[in-house]
């Protein structure tokens, strides 16, 4: 899906969801019944979740692909062979030790 179609999808999804929420808000304001309030409280999160799911589905794929490329780059055997262990290891002199007392331990 190209950028123009994604923009149109995002704009129409958000606009449609906003239109539905505004419509239910107007109905709820004009109706003083308890059922309208309950329906509004049930439908607003549903619409918001629907909008979020559609946006995440169409826009999350690029982020996933970029993350997968970074992982493949990191796990490349040739790239790992170029890094010396002494450049990434923690030296013994810089290590910090914390001794816990029995009062410091928090159990669930």
N, C-alpha and C positions, 0 to 999 in steps of 0.2 A: 504494500500500500504506500503510495507516494505521499509527500508532505502536504500537498493540496487536499487530498482526500482525507488525511488525518485531521487537518485543521477543520474541514467541513464537518467531519464526524464529531469532533470534540465540541465545536460550536453548536451543532444541532442537538447533541446529547445534553449539554449543560442548559441550553435555552429551553429545550423541551421539559427537562426536569424542573427548571425554575418556573415555567409556565404552569405545570401541574401543581407545584407547591403553592403558587400564588392563587390558583383556582380553588384549591382546597382551603386556603386561608380565608378567601372571600366567603366561601360557603360556610365555614365555621363561624366567622364573625356575624353573618346574617342569621345563622341558626343558633339559638341559645340552648339547644338540647345537649344532654350529657353524651349522647352517642356521637355527635359531630366531633366533640373534643377527643373522644377515644379513637375515632377513625383517623383524625388528624395526627394524633400521637403515634399511631401505628403506620401510617402511610409515609410520613416525612422520612423516617429512617430507611424505609424500604426504597424510596426514590433515591435518596442520597447514596445508598449502597449500590443500587443499580448504576448510577452515574459513575461511581468510583470503580466498579468492576469493568465497565466498558472502557473507561479511560486507561485503567491499568492494563487491560488486555492488549489494547492497540499500541500503547506507548511503552509498555514494559519490555517488549521483545528486543528493542534496540539496546536497552540496558543489559539484558541477559546476554545478548551476543557480545557486547563489549566486555562483560565480565568473563565470559568463556574464553575470549581471545587472550585476556590477561592471564588467566589460569594456565592456558596452553603455553603461553610465553614463559611463565614462571617454571612450569614443569618440564620445559624443554631440557633434555639431557645435556645438550651442548652448552646451554647457558649456565647450567649448574656446575659444569666442569670448569668454567672460567673463574668461579668465585673461590677464593682461598678460605679455608676454615678459619685461619687466624684473623681474617678481616671481619668475620661475623660472630665469632665466639665471645662470650662474656668472660673477661679475665677474672681470676680468682680474687684479685685485690679489689675489684669493684663490686663484688657480690655483697649483699647485705643479708644479715641473719637476724631474725626476730624470734625471740624466745617467748612463748606464750605461757602465762601462768594459768592456773586452773580457773581463776575468776574471769579471765579474758575469753574463755571458750563459751560460745553461745550455741546451745543445742536447740533444734526445732521442737 
